[in-house]
Amino acid sequence: MVVLAVTWVAHEGQEREMLESFERLGAASRQEPGCRLYVVHRHREDKRTFFVYEQYDDDHALQAHRDSPHFQQIVKEELHNAGRRIDAFLMDPIA
């Protein structure tokens, strides 16, 4: 299994657009065969900050996610127009 944890910050006034894009991306991503978990979180106080926690069977499943049409449309176009990714961590579980 591989884990990806990503933080995004919406541009001022683009919070709703980012939220709607993440809702669609999450729904589509959870349907992918190699996706074990895809959860989008929103900061309680700073409504512009989003945290995405993803689990995939392996690197191939993660790459299939990145190559998917919904990823290409939503992440590469919509999310990058609505905000910016501030960090991303690719991790392997230890236990």
MODELLER restraints for C-alpha pairs under 7 A, 6 or more apart:
rsr = mdl.restraints
at = mdl.atoms
rsr.add(forms.Gaussian(group=physical.xy_distance, feature=features.Distance(at['CA:1:A'], at['CA:55:A']), mean=6.81, stdev=0.5))
rsr.add(forms.Gaussian(group=physical.xy_distance, feature=features.Distance(at['CA:1:A'], at['CA:56:A']), mean=5.65, stdev=0.5))
rsr.add(forms.Gaussian(group=physical.xy_distance, feature=features.Distance(at['CA:1:A'], at['CA:57:A']), mean=4.53, stdev=0.5))
rsr.add(forms.Gaussian(group=physical.xy_distance, feature=features.Distance(at['CA:1:A'], at['CA:58:A']), mean=4.97, stdev=0.5))
rsr.add(forms.Gaussian(group=physical.xy_distance, feature=features.Distance(at['CA:1:A'], at['CA:92:A']), mean=6.71, stdev=0.5))
rsr.add(forms.Gaussian(group=physical.xy_distance, feature=features.Distance(at['CA:2:A'], at['CA:55:A']), mean=5.79, stdev=0.5))
rsr.add(forms.Gaussian(group=physical.xy_distance, feature=features.Distance(at['CA:2:A'], at['CA:56:A']), mean=5.38, stdev=0.5))
rsr.add(forms.Gaussian(group=physical.xy_distance, feature=features.Distance(at['CA:2:A'], at['CA:57:A']), mean=6.46, stdev=0.5))
rsr.add(forms.Gaussian(group=physical.xy_distance, feature=features.Distance(at['CA:2:A'], at['CA:58:A']), mean=5.55, stdev=0.5))
rsr.add(forms.Gaussian(group=physical.xy_distance, feature=features.Distance(at['CA:2:A'], at['CA:59:A']), mean=6.69, stdev=0.5))
rsr.add(forms.Gaussian(group=physical.xy_distance, feature=features.Distance(at['CA:2:A'], at['CA:91:A']), mean=5.96, stdev=0.5))
rsr.add(forms.Gaussian(group=physical.xy_distance, feature=features.Distance(at['CA:2:A'], at['CA:92:A']), mean=5.09, stdev=0.5))
rsr.add(forms.Gaussian(group=physical.xy_distance, feature=features.Distance(at['CA:3:A'], at['CA:54:A']), mean=5.60, stdev=0.5))
rsr.add(forms.Gaussian(group=physical.xy_distance, feature=features.Distance(at['CA:3:A'], at['CA:55:A']), mean=4.57, stdev=0.5))
rsr.add(forms.Gaussian(group=physical.xy_distance, feature=features.Distance(at['CA:3:A'], at['CA:56:A']), mean=6.49, stdev=0.5))
rsr.add(forms.Gaussian(group=physical.xy_distance, feature=features.Distance(at['CA:3:A'], at['CA:90:A']), mean=5.76, stdev=0.5))
rsr.add(forms.Gaussian(group=physical.xy_distance, feature=features.Distance(at['CA:3:A'], at['CA:91:A']), mean=5.03, stdev=0.5))
rsr.add(forms.Gaussian(group=physical.xy_distance, feature=features.Distance(at['CA:3:A'], at['CA:92:A']), mean=6.11, stdev=0.5))
rsr.add(forms.Gaussian(group=physical.xy_distance, feature=features.Distance(at['CA:4:A'], at['CA:53:A']), mean=6.05, stdev=0.5))
rsr.add(forms.Gaussian(group=physical.xy_distance, feature=features.Distance(at['CA:4:A'], at['CA:54:A']), mean=5.05, stdev=0.5))
rsr.add(forms.Gaussian(group=physical.xy_distance, feature=features.Distance(at['CA:4:A'], at['CA:55:A']), mean=6.47, stdev=0.5))
rsr.add(forms.Gaussian(group=physical.xy_distance, feature=features.Distance(at['CA:4:A'], at['CA:88:A']), mean=7.00, stdev=0.5))
rsr.add(forms.Gaussian(group=physical.xy_distance, feature=features.Distance(at['CA:4:A'], at['CA:89:A']), mean=5.64, stdev=0.5))
rsr.add(forms.Gaussian(group=physical.xy_distance, feature=features.Distance(at['CA:4:A'], at['CA:90:A']), mean=4.58, stdev=0.5))
rsr.add(forms.Gaussian(group=physical.xy_distance, feature=features.Distance(at['CA:4:A'], at['CA:91:A']), mean=6.24, stdev=0.5))
rsr.add(forms.Gaussian(group=physical.xy_distance, feature=features.Distance(at['CA:5:A'], at['CA:52:A']), mean=5.62, stdev=0.5))
rsr.add(forms.Gaussian(group=physical.xy_distance, feature=features.Distance(at['CA:5:A'], at['CA:53:A']), mean=4.69, stdev=0.5))
rsr.add(forms.Gaussian(group=physical.xy_distance, feature=features.Distance(at['CA:5:A'], at['CA:54:A']), mean=6.28, stdev=0.5))
rsr.add(forms.Gaussian(group=physical.xy_distance, feature=features.Distance(at['CA:5:A'], at['CA:88:A']), mean=5.60, stdev=0.5))
rsr.add(forms.Gaussian(group=physical.xy_distance, feature=features.Distance(at['CA:5:A'], at['CA:89:A']), mean=5.16, stdev=0.5))
rsr.add(forms.Gaussian(group=physical.xy_distance, feature=features.Distance(at['CA:5:A'], at['CA:90:A']), mean=6.63, stdev=0.5))
rsr.add(forms.Gaussian(group=physical.xy_distance, feature=features.Distance(at['CA:6:A'], at['CA:51:A']), mean=5.71, stdev=0.5))
rsr.add(forms.Gaussian(group=physical.xy_distance, feature=features.Distance(at['CA:6:A'], at['CA:52:A']), mean=5.10, stdev=0.5))
rsr.add(forms.Gaussian(group=physical.xy_distance, feature=features.Distance(at['CA:6:A'], at['CA:53:A']), mean=6.72, stdev=0.5))
rsr.add(forms.Gaussian(group=physical.xy_distance, feature=features.Distance(at['CA:6:A'], at['CA:87:A']), mean=5.71, stdev=0.5))
rsr.add(forms.Gaussian(group=physical.xy_distance, feature=features.Distance(at['CA:6:A'], at['CA:88:A']), mean=4.24, stdev=0.5))
rsr.add(forms.Gaussian(group=physical.xy_distance, feature=features.Distance(at['CA:6:A'], at['CA:89:A']), mean=6.40, stdev=0.5))
rsr.add(forms.Gaussian(group=physical.xy_distance, feature=features.Distance(at['CA:7:A'], at['CA:50:A']), mean=5.71, stdev=0.5))
rsr.add(forms.Gaussian(group=physical.xy_distance, feature=features.Distance(at['CA:7:A'], at['CA:51:A']), mean=4.48, stdev=0.5))
rsr.add(forms.Gaussian(group=physical.xy_distance, feature=features.Distance(at['CA:7:A'], at['CA:52:A']), mean=6.33, stdev=0.5))
rsr.add(forms.Gaussian(group=physical.xy_distance, feature=features.Distance(at['CA:7:A'], at['CA:85:A']), mean=5.91, stdev=0.5))
rsr.add(forms.Gaussian(group=physical.xy_distance, feature=features.Distance(at['CA:7:A'], at['CA:86:A']), mean=5.71, stdev=0.5))
rsr.add(forms.Gaussian(group=physical.xy_distance, feature=features.Distance(at['CA:7:A'], at['CA:87:A']), mean=5.42, stdev=0.5))
rsr.add(forms.Gaussian(group=physical.xy_distance, feature=features.Distance(at['CA:7:A'], at['CA:88:A']), mean=6.48, stdev=0.5))
rsr.add(forms.Gaussian(group=physical.xy_distance, feature=features.Distance(at['CA:8:A'], at['CA:49:A']), mean=5.85, stdev=0.5))
rsr.add(forms.Gaussian(group=physical.xy_distance, feature=features.Distance(at['CA:8:A'], at['CA:50:A']), mean=5.14, stdev=0.5))
rsr.add(forms.Gaussian(group=physical.xy_distance, feature=features.Distance(at['CA:8:A'], at['CA:51:A']), mean=6.38, stdev=0.5))
rsr.add(forms.Gaussian(group=physical.xy_distance, feature=features.Distance(at['CA:8:A'], at['CA:83:A']), mean=6.86, stdev=0.5))
rsr.add(forms.Gaussian(group=physical.xy_distance, feature=features.Distance(at['CA:8:A'], at['CA:84:A']), mean=5.61, stdev=0.5))
rsr.add(forms.Gaussian(group=physical.xy_distance, feature=features.Distance(at['CA:8:A'], at['CA:85:A']), mean=4.28, stdev=0.5))
rsr.add(forms.Gaussian(group=physical.xy_distance, feature=features.Distance(at['CA:8:A'], at['CA:86:A']), mean=5.65, stdev=0.5))
rsr.add(forms.Gaussian(group=physical.xy_distance, feature=features.Distance(at['CA:9:A'], at['CA:48:A']), mean=5.36, stdev=0.5))
rsr.add(forms.Gaussian(group=physical.xy_distance, feature=features.Distance(at['CA:9:A'], at['CA:49:A']), mean=4.52, stdev=0.5))
rsr.add(forms.Gaussian(group=physical.xy_distance, feature=features.Distance(at['CA:9:A'], at['CA:50:A']), mean=6.22, stdev=0.5))
rsr.add(forms.Gaussian(group=physical.xy_distance, feature=features.Distance(at['CA:9:A'], at['CA:83:A']), mean=5.50, stdev=0.5))
rsr.add(forms.Gaussian(group=physical.xy_distance, feature=features.Distance(at['CA:9:A'], at['CA:84:A']), mean=5.54, stdev=0.5))
rsr.add(forms.Gaussian(group=physical.xy_distance, feature=features.Distance(at['CA:9:A'], at['CA:85:A']), mean=6.42, stdev=0.5))
rsr.add(forms.Gaussian(group=physical.xy_distance, feature=features.Distance(at['CA:9:A'], at['CA:86:A']), mean=6.98, stdev=0.5))
rsr.add(forms.Gaussian(group=physical.xy_distance, feature=features.Distance(at['CA:10:A'], at['CA:18:A']), mean=6.41, stdev=0.5))
rsr.add(forms.Gaussian(group=physical.xy_distance, feature=features.Distance(at['CA:10:A'], at['CA:48:A']), mean=4.89, stdev=0.5))
rsr.add(forms.Gaussian(group=physical.xy_distance, feature=features.Distance(at['CA:10:A'], at['CA:49:A']), mean=6.48, stdev=0.5))
rsr.add(forms.Gaussian(group=physical.xy_distance, feature=features.Distance(at['CA:10:A'], at['CA:82:A']), mean=5.68, stdev=0.5))
rsr.add(forms.Gaussian(group=physical.xy_distance, feature=features.Distance(at['CA:10:A'], at['CA:83:A']), mean=3.95, stdev=0.5))
rsr.add(forms.Gaussian(group=physical.xy_distance, feature=features.Distance(at['CA:10:A'], at['CA:84:A']), mean=6.47, stdev=0.5))
rsr.add(forms.Gaussian(group=physical.xy_distance, feature=features.Distance(at['CA:11:A'], at['CA:82:A']), mean=5.81, stdev=0.5))
rsr.add(forms.Gaussian(group=physical.xy_distance, feature=features.Distance(at['CA:11:A'], at['CA:83:A']), mean=4.67, stdev=0.5))
rsr.add(forms.Gaussian(group=physical.xy_distance, feature=features.Distance(at['CA:14:A'], at['CA:82:A']), mean=5.38, stdev=0.5))
rsr.add(forms.Gaussian(group=physical.xy_distance, feature=features.Distance(at['CA:15:A'], at['CA:48:A']), mean=5.56, stdev=0.5))
rsr.add(forms.Gaussian(group=physical.xy_distance, feature=features.Distance(at['CA:17:A'], at['CA:82:A']), mean=6.45, stdev=0.5))
rsr.add(forms.Gaussian(group=physical.xy_distance, feature=features.Distance(at['CA:18:A'], at['CA:79:A']), mean=6.05, stdev=0.5))
rsr.add(forms.Gaussian(group=physical.xy_distance, feature=features.Distance(at['CA:18:A'], at['CA:82:A']), mean=5.76, stdev=0.5))
rsr.add(forms.Gaussian(group=physical.xy_distance, feature=features.Distance(at['CA:21:A'], at['CA:74:A']), mean=6.29, stdev=0.5))
rsr.add(forms.Gaussian(group=physical.xy_distance, feature=features.Distance(at['CA:21:A'], at['CA:78:A']), mean=6.84, stdev=0.5))
rsr.add(forms.Gaussian(group=physical.xy_distance, feature=features.Distance(at['CA:21:A'], at['CA:79:A']), mean=6.79, stdev=0.5))
rsr.add(forms.Gaussian(group=physical.xy_distance, feature=features.Distance(at['CA:25:A'], at['CA:70:A']), mean=6.69, stdev=0.5))
rsr.add(forms.Gaussian(group=physical.xy_distance, feature=features.Distance(at['CA:25:A'], at['CA:71:A']), mean=6.99, stdev=0.5))
rsr.add(forms.Gaussian(group=physical.xy_distance, feature=features.Distance(at['CA:25:A'], at['CA:74:A']), mean=6.59, stdev=0.5))
rsr.add(forms.Gaussian(group=physical.xy_distance, feature=features.Distance(at['CA:26:A'], at['CA:38:A']), mean=6.13, stdev=0.5))
rsr.add(forms.Gaussian(group=physical.xy_distance, feature=features.Distance(at['CA:26:A'], at['CA:39:A']), mean=6.87, stdev=0.5))
rsr.add(forms.Gaussian(group=physical.xy_distance, feature=features.Distance(at['CA:28:A'], at['CA:70:A']), mean=6.95, stdev=0.5))
rsr.add(forms.Gaussian(group=physical.xy_distance, feature=features.Distance(at['CA:29:A'], at['CA:35:A']), mean=6.89, stdev=0.5))
rsr.add(forms.Gaussian(group=physical.xy_distance, feature=features.Distance(at['CA:29:A'], at['CA:38:A']), mean=6.87, stdev=0.5))
rsr.add(forms.Gaussian(group=physical.xy_distance, feature=features.Distance(at['CA:30:A'], at['CA:37:A']), mean=6.62, stdev=0.5))
rsr.add(forms.Gaussian(group=physical.xy_distance, feature=features.Distance(at['CA:30:A'], at['CA:38:A']), mean=5.99, stdev=0.5))
rsr.add(forms.Gaussian(group=physical.xy_distance, feature=features.Distance(at['CA:34:A'], at['CA:56:A']), mean=5.51, stdev=0.5))
rsr.add(forms.Gaussian(group=physical.xy_distance, feature=features.Distance(at['CA:34:A'], at['CA:57:A']), mean=5.22, stdev=0.5))
rsr.add(forms.Gaussian(group=physical.xy_distance, feature=features.Distance(at['CA:34:A'], at['CA:61:A']), mean=4.83, stdev=0.5))
rsr.add(forms.Gaussian(group=physical.xy_distance, feature=features.Distance(at['CA:35:A'], at['CA:55:A']), mean=6.14, stdev=0.5))
rsr.add(forms.Gaussian(group=physical.xy_distance, feature=features.Distance(at['CA:35:A'], at['CA:56:A']), mean=4.56, stdev=0.5))
rsr.add(forms.Gaussian(group=physical.xy_distance, feature=features.Distance(at['CA:35:A'], at['CA:57:A']), mean=6.49, stdev=0.5))
rsr.add(forms.Gaussian(group=physical.xy_distance, feature=features.Distance(at['CA:35:A'], at['CA:61:A']), mean=6.86, stdev=0.5))
rsr.add(forms.Gaussian(group=physical.xy_distance, feature=features.Distance(at['CA:36:A'], at['CA:55:A']), mean=5.23, stdev=0.5))
rsr.add(forms.Gaussian(group=physical.xy_distance, feature=features.Distance(at['CA:36:A'], at['CA:56:A']), mean=5.30, stdev=0.5))
rsr.add(forms.Gaussian(group=physical.xy_distance, feature=features.Distance(at['CA:36:A'], at['CA:57:A']), mean=6.68, stdev=0.5))
rsr.add(forms.Gaussian(group=physical.xy_distance, feature=features.Distance(at['CA:37:A'], at['CA:54:A']), mean=5.45, stdev=0.5))
rsr.add(forms.Gaussian(group=physical.xy_distance, feature=features.Distance(at['CA:37:A'], at['CA:55:A']), mean=4.94, stdev=0.5))
rsr.add(forms.Gaussian(group=physical.xy_distance, feature=features.Distance(at['CA:38:A'], at['CA:53:A']), mean=5.91, stdev=0.5))
rsr.add(forms.Gaussian(group=physical.xy_distance, feature=features.Distance(at['CA:38:A'], at['CA:54:A']), mean=4.52, stdev=0.5))
rsr.add(forms.Gaussian(group=physical.xy_distance, feature=features.Distance(at['CA:38:A'], at['CA:55:A']), mean=6.55, stdev=0.5))
rsr.add(forms.Gaussian(group=physical.xy_distance, feature=features.Distance(at['CA:39:A'], at['CA:52:A']), mean=5.80, stdev=0.5))
rsr.add(forms.Gaussian(group=physical.xy_distance, feature=features.Distance(at['CA:39:A'], at['CA:53:A']), mean=5.34, stdev=0.5))
rsr.add(forms.Gaussian(group=physical.xy_distance, feature=features.Distance(at['CA:39:A'], at['CA:54:A']), mean=6.50, stdev=0.5))
rsr.add(forms.Gaussian(group=physical.xy_distance, feature=features.Distance(at['CA:40:A'], at['CA:50:A']), mean=6.90, stdev=0.5))
rsr.add(forms.Gaussian(group=physical.xy_distance, feature=features.Distance(at['CA:40:A'], at['CA:51:A']), mean=5.85, stdev=0.5))
rsr.add(forms.Gaussian(group=physical.xy_distance, feature=features.Distance(at['CA:40:A'], at['CA:52:A']), mean=4.45, stdev=0.5))
rsr.add(forms.Gaussian(group=physical.xy_distance, feature=features.Distance(at['CA:40:A'], at['CA:53:A']), mean=6.46, stdev=0.5))
rsr.add(forms.Gaussian(group=physical.xy_distance, feature=features.Distance(at['CA:41:A'], at['CA:50:A']), mean=5.59, stdev=0.5))
rsr.add(forms.Gaussian(group=physical.xy_distance, feature=features.Distance(at['CA:41:A'], at['CA:51:A']), mean=5.00, stdev=0.5))
rsr.add(forms.Gaussian(group=physical.xy_distance, feature=features.Distance(at['CA:41:A'], at['CA:52:A']), mean=6.10, stdev=0.5))
rsr.add(forms.Gaussian(group=physical.xy_distance, feature=features.Distance(at['CA:42:A'], at['CA:49:A']), mean=6.04, stdev=0.5))
rsr.add(forms.Gaussian(group=physical.xy_distance, feature=features.Distance(at['CA:42:A'], at['CA:50:A']), mean=4.54, stdev=0.5))
rsr.add(forms.Gaussian(group=physical.xy_distance, feature=features.Distance(at['CA:42:A'], at['CA:51:A']), mean=6.30, stdev=0.5))
rsr.add(forms.Gaussian(group=physical.xy_distance, feature=features.Distance(at['CA:43:A'], at['CA:49:A']), mean=5.53, stdev=0.5))
rsr.add(forms.Gaussian(group=physical.xy_distance, feature=features.Distance(at['CA:43:A'], at['CA:50:A']), mean=6.15, stdev=0.5))
rsr.add(forms.Gaussian(group=physical.xy_distance, feature=features.Distance(at['CA:56:A'], at['CA:62:A']), mean=5.90, stdev=0.5))
rsr.add(forms.Gaussian(group=physical.xy_distance, feature=features.Distance(at['CA:65:A'], at['CA:71:A']), mean=6.76, stdev=0.5))
